[in-house]
Amino acid sequence: MTTSPLPPQYPDEPKIPILPNMLTAGNLLCGFFSILTIFKGMQFDSGTPEAFEYYRQATYLIFAACVFDLLDGRVARLCKADGPFGREFDSIADVVSFGIAPAMLLARAVLFQLPVPFLGDGIAVLYLLCAALRLARFNCMAAAPRKPNQSSDFVGLPVPMAAGAVVSAMYLVIDITTNRNLVIAQPWQILMAIAMTVVSLLMMSRVIYPSFKHITFRKRGTITAILLAVLSVGLLICFPWIAPAIFFLCYLLYGLVVRPFLTRKMRRALEVHNEEDDEDEEDSPDNTPADRNF
């Protein structure tokens, strides 16, 4: 007597929390529309006001994607709804918003007149590859079994911060050198090419950057942190063309130059961290391997 074969079995569907993944979708859509806007700008001659207007809109969309990316992980942890699906979806959105879109924007808006042919495109490709590899490395490290006393800080410059750094730097160069058009002097283009290369390598480096994942709406911050936050908001309102570059540059230099020379106590004060966090982190779902890369 023959037995009929068992029906094929398929993996279980992952749980998909609605609110945090809607924010991740907002990140992805901002990146997508940023790319479409860059394509519209490429239809005009380089350096024209029409091209500049489209590239400026693309810049705003990348900044908006940064805001969505900042919020989705916070909301997921607040709702205790973080999981593998959110981590993978977030990385896919980040490749579009903080990999492809900034690489295209810099290559077309700034690096198109470098003295060496195709050098600008090569630097943009390097940035894109480093961003994708950084996200893949993060997912592998997040999925690995958690070690005792494992830190939640980032190894290498986070991809959203890298995108914000290069885009805000371009924003600043346009503001201070060209009266807000795209006729950028070649020395500034070379400087931007160097900056983009350095940021690309920092993404794949072993430099430690604070994640600030432990900061929540219930967190009691230090007076210094509160004053810095208020000052940052004021600068952003008063100097919208300058302040973003300063913020991202400060974060980049903090992990690269400042943080290694600070004492543990000073780092904890600047990063709004206290002893209670250590006890919470060991048992908290906020630091499971499924944390998102904001």
C-alpha positions as CSV (number, residue, x, y, z in Angstrom):
1,M,0.0,0.0,0.0
2,T,1.5,3.3,-1.1
3,T,1.1,6.4,0.9
4,S,0.4,9.8,-0.7
5,P,3.2,12.3,-0.4
6,L,2.7,15.0,2.2
7,P,1.7,18.4,0.9
8,P,4.5,21.0,0.6
9,Q,5.1,23.1,3.7
10,Y,6.0,26.8,3.5
11,P,7.6,29.2,6.0
12,D,5.3,31.1,8.2
13,E,4.4,34.6,7.2
14,P,6.3,37.3,9.2
15,K,4.4,39.6,11.5
16,I,4.1,43.1,9.9
17,P,3.4,45.9,12.4
18,I,1.5,48.6,10.6
19,L,2.7,51.9,12.1
20,P,6.5,51.5,12.0
21,N,6.4,50.0,8.6
22,M,4.3,52.8,7.3
23,L,7.0,55.2,8.4
24,T,9.6,53.0,6.7
25,A,7.4,53.1,3.6
26,G,7.5,56.9,3.9
27,N,11.3,56.7,3.9
28,L,11.2,54.6,0.7
29,L,8.8,56.8,-1.1
30,C,10.9,59.9,-0.3
31,G,13.9,58.2,-1.8
32,F,11.9,57.1,-4.9
33,F,10.5,60.6,-5.5
34,S,13.9,62.1,-4.9
35,I,15.3,59.9,-7.7
36,L,12.5,61.0,-10.0
37,T,13.2,64.6,-9.2
38,I,16.9,64.2,-10.0
39,F,15.9,62.7,-13.4
40,K,13.8,65.8,-14.1
41,G,16.7,68.0,-13.2
42,M,19.0,66.0,-15.6
43,Q,16.8,67.1,-18.5
44,F,18.2,70.6,-18.2
45,D,21.7,71.8,-18.8
46,S,24.1,71.5,-15.9
47,G,24.3,74.6,-13.7
48,T,21.0,76.1,-14.9
49,P,18.5,77.5,-12.4
50,E,15.9,74.9,-13.6
51,A,18.2,72.1,-12.8
52,F,19.1,73.6,-9.4
53,E,15.5,73.8,-8.4
54,Y,14.9,70.1,-9.1
55,Y,18.1,69.1,-7.3
56,R,17.1,71.3,-4.3
57,Q,13.7,69.5,-4.1
58,A,15.6,66.2,-4.3
59,T,17.7,67.3,-1.3
60,Y,14.6,68.1,0.7
61,L,13.2,64.7,0.0
62,I,16.4,63.0,1.2
63,F,16.2,65.0,4.4
64,A,12.6,64.0,4.8
65,A,13.6,60.4,4.4
66,C,16.1,60.9,7.3
67,V,13.2,62.0,9.5
68,F,11.1,58.9,8.6
69,D,14.1,56.7,9.2
70,L,14.7,58.3,12.6
71,L,11.0,57.7,13.6
72,D,10.3,54.2,12.4
73,G,12.8,52.5,14.7
74,R,11.7,54.7,17.6
75,V,8.0,53.9,17.0
76,A,8.7,50.2,16.6
77,R,10.6,50.0,19.9
78,L,7.9,52.2,21.6
79,C,5.2,49.8,20.4
80,K,7.4,46.7,21.1
81,A,6.8,45.7,17.5
82,D,10.3,45.4,16.2
83,G,11.2,42.3,14.3
84,P,13.1,40.8,11.4
85,F,10.7,42.1,8.8
86,G,11.1,45.7,9.9
87,R,14.9,45.3,9.8
88,E,15.0,44.0,6.3
89,F,12.4,46.5,5.0
90,D,14.3,49.3,6.6
91,S,17.5,48.3,4.9
92,I,15.8,48.1,1.5
93,A,14.4,51.6,1.9
94,D,17.8,52.9,3.1
95,V,19.5,51.6,0.0
96,V,17.1,53.7,-2.1
97,S,16.9,56.8,0.0
98,F,20.5,57.0,1.4
99,G,22.4,55.0,-1.3
100,I,21.0,55.5,-4.8
101,A,19.5,59.0,-4.3
102,P,22.5,60.8,-2.7
103,A,24.9,59.0,-5.2
104,M,22.9,60.3,-8.2
105,L,22.4,63.7,-6.7
106,L,26.1,64.3,-6.0
107,A,27.2,62.8,-9.3
108,R,24.9,65.0,-11.3
109,A,24.8,68.2,-9.2
110,V,28.4,68.5,-8.2
111,L,30.8,65.9,-9.6
112,F,29.9,66.2,-13.2
113,Q,32.8,68.6,-14.1
114,L,35.8,66.9,-12.3
115,P,39.0,67.1,-14.4
116,V,39.3,63.3,-14.8
117,P,36.6,61.8,-17.0
118,F,34.1,59.5,-15.2
119,L,35.8,60.2,-11.9
120,G,32.6,61.7,-10.4
121,D,30.6,58.6,-11.5
122,G,33.2,56.4,-10.0
123,I,33.1,58.1,-6.6
124,A,29.3,57.9,-6.7
125,V,29.5,54.1,-7.4
126,L,32.0,53.8,-4.5
127,Y,29.5,55.5,-2.2
128,L,26.6,53.4,-3.3
129,L,28.6,50.1,-2.9
130,C,29.8,51.1,0.6
131,A,26.2,52.0,1.6
132,A,24.8,48.7,0.5
133,L,27.7,46.7,2.1
134,R,27.3,48.7,5.3
135,L,23.6,47.8,5.5
136,A,24.3,44.1,4.7
137,R,27.0,44.0,7.4
138,F,24.6,45.6,9.9
139,N,21.9,43.0,9.2
140,C,24.4,40.2,9.7
141,M,25.7,41.6,13.0
142,A,22.1,42.3,14.2
143,A,21.0,38.7,13.4
144,A,24.0,37.1,15.2
145,P,23.5,35.8,18.8
146,R,23.8,38.7,21.3
147,K,27.0,38.6,23.3
148,P,27.1,39.5,27.1
149,N,27.5,43.2,27.7
150,Q,27.1,43.9,23.9
151,S,26.9,47.6,23.0
152,S,24.1,48.9,20.9
153,D,26.3,51.5,19.3
154,F,27.1,51.4,15.6
155,V,30.2,50.0,14.0
156,G,31.0,52.3,11.1
157,L,29.1,55.5,10.1
158,P,25.4,54.8,9.8
159,V,24.1,55.0,6.2
160,P,21.4,57.7,6.9
161,M,24.1,59.9,8.6
162,A,26.5,59.4,5.7
163,A,23.7,60.5,3.3
164,G,22.9,63.5,5.4
165,A,26.6,64.4,5.6
166,V,27.3,64.5,1.9
167,V,23.9,66.0,0.9
168,S,24.1,68.8,3.6
169,A,27.7,69.5,2.6
170,M,26.6,70.0,-1.0
171,Y,23.8,72.1,0.2
172,L,26.3,74.3,2.2
173,V,28.8,74.6,-0.7
174,I,26.0,75.8,-3.0
175,D,24.9,78.3,-0.5
176,I,28.2,79.9,0.4
177,T,30.0,79.7,-3.0
178,T,27.5,80.1,-5.8
179,N,24.6,82.3,-4.5
180,R,22.4,79.2,-4.6
181,N,22.9,78.0,-8.2
182,L,24.9,75.1,-9.6
183,V,27.9,76.9,-11.2
184,I,30.3,75.4,-8.6
185,A,34.1,76.2,-8.9
186,Q,36.2,73.2,-9.6
187,P,38.2,73.4,-6.3
188,W,34.9,73.0,-4.4
189,Q,33.9,70.1,-6.6
190,I,37.2,68.4,-5.8
191,L,36.7,69.0,-2.1
192,M,33.2,67.5,-2.3
193,A,34.7,64.4,-4.1
194,I,37.2,64.0,-1.3
195,A,34.5,64.3,1.3
196,M,32.3,61.8,-0.4
197,T,35.1,59.3,-0.6
198,V,36.0,59.7,3.1
199,V,32.3,59.3,4.1
200,S,32.1,56.1,1.9
201,L,35.1,54.6,3.6
202,L,33.8,55.6,7.1
203,M,30.7,53.5,6.5
204,M,32.8,50.4,6.1
205,S,35.2,51.3,8.9
206,R,35.3,50.0,12.5
207,V,34.8,53.5,14.0
208,I,32.2,53.4,16.7
209,Y,29.3,55.9,16.5
210,P,26.6,56.3,19.2
211,S,23.2,55.0,18.2
212,F,21.1,57.0,20.8
213,K,18.6,54.1,20.7
214,H,18.1,54.3,24.4
215,I,16.7,57.8,24.2
216,T,12.9,57.7,24.4
217,F,10.1,60.1,25.2
218,R,10.4,58.9,28.8
219,K,14.1,59.6,29.1
220,R,15.3,62.2,31.6
221,G,18.1,64.0,29.8
222,T,20.9,66.0,31.2
223,I,20.8,69.8,31.2
224,T,23.6,69.9,28.7
225,A,21.7,67.6,26.3
226,I,18.5,69.6,26.6
227,L,20.4,72.9,26.0
228,L,22.1,71.4,22.9
229,A,18.8,70.1,21.6
230,V,17.1,73.6,22.0
231,L,20.2,75.3,20.4
232,S,20.1,72.8,17.5
233,V,16.4,73.6,16.7
234,G,17.1,77.3,16.9
235,L,20.0,77.0,14.5
236,L,18.0,74.9,12.1
237,I,15.2,77.5,12.0
238,C,17.6,80.5,11.6
239,F,20.2,79.0,9.3
240,P,18.5,76.2,7.2
241,W,21.2,76.2,4.6
242,I,24.1,75.9,7.1
243,A,22.8,74.1,10.2
244,P,22.3,70.6,8.7
245,A,25.9,70.5,7.5
246,I,27.1,71.5,11.0
247,F,24.9,68.8,12.7
248,F,26.0,66.0,10.4
249,L,29.7,67.1,10.5
250,C,29.6,67.2,14.3
251,Y,28.3,63.6,14.4
252,L,30.9,62.4,11.9
253,L,33.8,64.1,13.8
254,Y,32.4,63.0,17.2
255,G,32.9,59.3,16.4
256,L,36.0,59.7,14.4
257,V,38.0,62.3,16.4
258,V,36.3,63.2,19.7
259,R,34.8,60.0,21.2
260,P,38.0,57.9,21.4
261,F,39.6,60.4,23.7
262,L,36.6,60.9,26.1
263,T,36.3,59.1,29.4
264,R,33.5,56.6,29.8
265,K,31.7,59.1,32.1
266,M,31.9,61.9,29.6
267,R,30.6,59.7,26.8
268,R,27.6,58.6,28.9
269,A,26.8,62.3,29.8
270,L,27.0,63.5,26.2
271,E,25.0,60.5,24.9
272,V,22.3,60.9,27.5
273,H,23.1,57.6,29.1
274,N,22.9,56.6,32.7
275,E,23.5,53.5,34.9
276,E,19.8,52.5,34.8
277,D,20.1,52.0,31.0
278,D,22.5,49.2,31.5
279,E,20.0,47.2,33.6
280,D,17.2,48.0,31.2
281,E,19.2,47.1,28.0
282,E,20.0,43.6,29.1
283,D,16.3,42.5,29.4
284,S,14.7,45.1,27.0
285,P,13.3,44.1,23.6
286,D,14.7,47.4,22.3
287,N,18.1,45.7,22.0
288,T,17.2,42.4,20.4
289,P,19.0,41.4,17.2
290,A,16.1,42.9,15.2
291,D,16.9,46.5,16.0
292,R,16.6,48.8,13.0
293,N,19.4,50.8,11.5
294,F,18.1,54.3,11.9
